[in-house]
Amino acid sequence: MPWTQVSYQYDGSFAGFLTCVFESYVNHEEPVEFRLPDDPCCSLYPLRAVASDRDHARRVYRSLSAKFGGAGQKLVARGFLTCLPDRELWLWRLIQKGYRQGAAVTRDLTDPVVDKVNKAVYHLEHEAHLYTGFVRFSDLEGVLVGEIEPKNRVLPLLRPHFCDRYPQERFVLHDRTHREALVHQPGRWAILPAQDFQMGPAGETELAYRRLWRSFYDTIAIEGRYNPKCRMTHMPKRYWGTMTEFQNDDGNARQGLPSETKTRPRP
């Protein structure tokens, strides 16, 4: 039976994507594009809205492990967190290969689909690793609050690190890019949508700690070791916008300070 080419519209969640995979096999449909409800573009293919079904999503997720192992299941799950363009199409192609070829498909790095998803997941994991050192929290009325601007959806990967590191703390880590936040209190955590998140003003104690941290950062500057290329290799510039040592008390970037121009980073 030939497969019909269609355009799927879903809610953007991982469960919604897995539901689309379920529908494609049940109805012999080949998705040529995945769209969100607010996507204004028109499609040249029949558009079909797919509502998330958690039972169907669980069936597909379990089948990933059964068909091509835990490594393949993890690759699909993490691939969905990446900023890979058309990631749903690449993941659907990967799932197709996994169903046909089994667990060996994840080891075939010469395959363009596997290679594409692997590289995207590596970028995701590398970015999450860097953020374990580059996140800066502020104490705002007893709650630790931090913000990041990642390219990928790194909060699920950062969650184990920070929840284990601060098990007795209440903290919020806001992802500006994807408008979601990791919220933690002792014994509980959740990743929630955060459309209009505002950190709020810092108190005098927090401002004093920020000044102390910036003073330390400036003091360890060694002008004789000025090497901006090396510095930005260890601390890429795109992370600076949310780091305390690069900001004034008003949150704006600092200008002309030793720590901004002549220090090898020591985060």
N, C-alpha and C positions, 0 to 999 in steps of 0.2 A: 504493500500500500504506500503510495507516494506521500511525502511529508509536505504540508502546506506552509509556505512562508508567511509569517505574521509578525506584527509589532506588538510586544507586550507592554502594558502599562501597569505598574505596581507601585506599592507605597514606599519603596526605597529601603525596606528592612531586609535583613538576612533571611528571615522567615518568609517574607514576600518573594524573594528571589528563589528560594527552594520550592515554594509553591508553584512558581512559573516553570521550574524544571519538571515538577510532577505533571503539570498540565501539558507540557510539550510532549511527554512520552505517552500519556493517556490518549491525547487527541492527535498524535502524529503530526505535531506542528514544529516547524523549525523557526525559532526566533531569530530575526535579522537585526533587531534593535530592541532595547529596553528603555522605556520612558517613565518619567515620574508624572504624577497628576498635574503639576503646575508647569510642565514643559510646554512652551507656546508653539513649538515647531509642528509643522504638519508632517504626516507620514505618507509615503507612496504605497505602503503595505496595509493590509487590513489591520485595524487597531482593535486589540482585545484587552479589556480591563480584567486583571486577575486579582481577586481579593485574597489576602493572606489567610491561609488555613494552617494552623499550628500542627494539626494531626498529619496533614500531608507533608508539611515541612520536616517533621520528625521522622517520617518514613524515609524521605530522601536522605536526610542527614545520617540515619543509621545505615542506609544502603551504601553511602560513601565509604564507611569503614569496612563494610562487608565485601564490597567489590574491589576497592584498591587500597585497603589498609588505613591505619591511623595516620600515616604520613600524608596520604592523599586527602583524607578528611581535613587534616590540619591545614594543608596547603589551600584548599578551597575556602575554609573559614577565614584564614588570614588574608587570602587574596581579596576577599570582599571588603576588607578594611583599608585596602590600598587606594592610592589616587590614580591608579592605572586607567587611562582613557578607555572607555567601552569595556570596563572590567567584567561586566556581566556576560558579555559575549565571549570573552576569553575564558571565563570560568565555565560557561556552558560547554564550550569546545573541549576544555580539559575534562569535564565530567563525562562527556561522550567517550573520550579516549579511555578514561578509567574504566568505564563499564565494559568496553570492548577488550581492553588489553590487561586489565587487572593491576595489581600493585606495582608491577615493573614499570609502569608508565612514569611514575615519579622519578625514576632513576635515568630516564632517557633524556639527558640534557641536550641532545642534538635536535630534539623535536622543538620546532619554533613555538608551539603553544606552551609546552612545559617550561621552556627557557624564558618566555615572556612573563609568565606568572611567577616563576622563581625569582627573577630579578626584581619584580615589583614587591614581593614579600621580603626580599633582602633589604630593600630600601625602607620598607615599613619597620622592620626589626631594628635596623641601624638607627633610624630616627628615634625610635622609642628608647634605645639604649642611651643615646646622647641626652635625651630629656631627663633621664634619671639623675644626671649631674647638672643640668642647666635649669631645672625648675627652681623658682624662688617663691617661697611662701611668705605672706605677711600675716601678722597676728592682728586680727580685727575683732575686738570685743570677745576674745577667747576662742575664736575660730580661725584656723589657718586657711588662708585663701591665696591661690596662685592662678596664673593665667599662662596659656601657651598658644602658639599659632602654628600648629603642625600642618604639613601637607597631607599626611595620612591620618586616619582615625586611630591614634595611638593610645587613647584612654584605656581600652581593654587590656593592652599590654602593660601599661603603667600601673594599673590597679593592683596587681599582686605586690609589686615593689613597694608602693607607698602605704598600702594597707598593712603590710608586714612591718614596715619601718616605723609607722606611727599607729600602733594598734589601739592606743588609749586616747588618741587625739580626735577632735572633730575637725575635719578639713574639707575644703572644696577645691577642686582643680578644674578650671574652666577652659574649654577648648573654643577659642574665638572663631576658628575657621569653620568648624562643623556645628557650632552652636549647641554644644552639649557639655555636661559637667559630671565629673566623678564626685559624688557626695558620700562622705564617710563619717560614721560615729561608731564608738566602741561596739563591736559585734555585728555591725550592719553596714552595707554599702549599696550604692545604686549608681548607674549611669543614666542621667535624665536629660531630656531636652532643655535647653536654656536659651530661649530666643532673645530676651532682653536683660541679660546679666550685667550687673553693675557691682564693682568691688566695694564701693563706698569709701569715705575718707578714712585715712589712717590717724590714730591717736598719737599723742606726744611720745608715748613709750615706743611705739612702732617706728616713728620718725627718727627717734634717737638711735635705735638699733640700725636703721638704714644708714644713717650718717656714720656710725661706727664701722659698718661693713665697707662702705665706700672709702673711708679713711684708711682701713687696713689694705684694701685693694690698691689704693694709690701709693701707699707707703712701700709695698713690695716691688714697685716698678724699678727696673734696672735699665737706665737709658743706654748703657753700653751694649745691651742685648736686644736693641730695637730690631725687630724682624716682623713686619706686618704680615707677610705671606705665611710665615710659620704660625703666627698667632691666629689667623683666620682659618688655618688648617685644623687647629685644635679646637677652636671655638668659632664656627661659621657665623658670619655677620647677621644672617637672618634670624638668629636666636636672640640677638641683643635687645630687641624691643621689649621683652618681658623680663629682663634680668635687672635686679636692683642696682648693681654696680654701674649700670649705664644710664641711670635715670636720676633726675632731680627729685626733690620732695613732691613737686607737682605732677610727676609722672612723665615729663618731657625729657627728651634725650639730652645728655650732658655734652658740652662742647669744650674741646681744647684741654682735656685733663690727661695726666700721664697714663692713667689706666685705659684711656680710650685709644691712645696712639702709640705707646711705647712699651707695653708690657706683654711678655709672653703669658698667656692665660694660665691661671691656676684656680679653676673653679672648685 
